[in-house]
Amino acid sequence: MKKLSRYFGLVMILLVLAIYFGFNAQIINAGSAPIKIKVNGKDFNQNEDTVIIDGRTFIPVRKFTELLGSQVSWDSKTREVMVIKGNTMIKFLIDSKMVYYNSEKLYMDAKAQIIDGRTYAPVRFVAEAFRHKVGWDKETRTVLIDEVPGYVVKEGDTLQLISETFGVSIDDLKKWNQLSSDVISVDTKIFFEPISFNSVDKLRTKAVVEYSDDELEWLAKIIYAEARDEPYEGLVAVGAVVINRVKNPWFPNTIYDVIFQQSQFTPAKTGLIYNIKPDEASYRAAEEALLGVDPVDGALFFNNPKISTSSFFKNKKPLIKIGNHNFYR
């Protein structure tokens, strides 16, 4: 009996070690030569600052952006990191590809995440967001990050003078440098090209179903109406049910028609949906659902068993429960 107990104990230890090292093999580069980073010719990182996740290099957001002179703040309630430098504001959402660049929503090619208490994001996106180009030295396994050339404003310069000197319109200069007026300060760096993101997923090209701007709004509305008091995963789950129906031949093939199909969603049936103003989390959940995020494994229905009176769910076994909702296929 003791031998049997030792055997099972050894098996459990090996299983835990396998899970641990299997997980970390996904995150940490197992190669003997670590990835190095140079910023404007200077070494940026110690080995522990570079993390490899699914073949992409991640760096700590705070350390890199503060090196460039940015101010960084952390909101523990919303789990967001805000970085401000001059006229540029970037907001990273933990465990999400979505990022706010000033007033624009973009999608990184990988999620921002917390590792050992620090926020990490893909190095290419972070660098490009602050007007740095990214290169790769294969021989030394070094990521090369260099600032895009620009013009430093001197005493007596005006936007009009810079426009005429460099042959770039004032409108373009203001747009590309996030300038709200023609007034510029000495030592401000002016750039002559828009920021180019090579590491951004475009929502519309990556979406798993076609949609219009109005349908994105309707999707956010139904998510908010059905799940505003649920955890964030529950918001994405409701959005996923709508998307799963659009993809299923037994349901209408557009987001609008799925939401307004007769007697399917109570807020649409009662007209409540018309007065709904979705919050930011609902829009974010709608966009993740459009990208194919599906925490309910293809579910087509959901209900709150505490308040549901429908006999439809009586003999159905839920696939998963998230918050107060059960989800069914």
Secondary structure, DSSP 8 states (H G I E B T S, - for coil): -HHHHHHHHHHHHHHHHHHHHHHHHHHS--SSS--EEEETTEE---GGG-EEETTEEEEEHHHHHHHTT-EEEEETTTTEEEEEETTEEEEEEBT-SEEEETTEEEEESS-BEEETTEEEEEHHHHHHHTTEEEEEETTTTEEEEEE---EE--TT--HHHHHHHHT--HHHHHHHTT-SSS---TT-EE-SS----SSEE-HHHH-SS---HHHHHHHHHHHHHHHTTS-HHHHHHHHHHHHHHHHSTTS-SSHHHHHTSTTT-HHHHHSGGGG----HHHHHHHHHHHTT--TTTT--EEE-TTT---GGGTT---SEEETTEEEE-
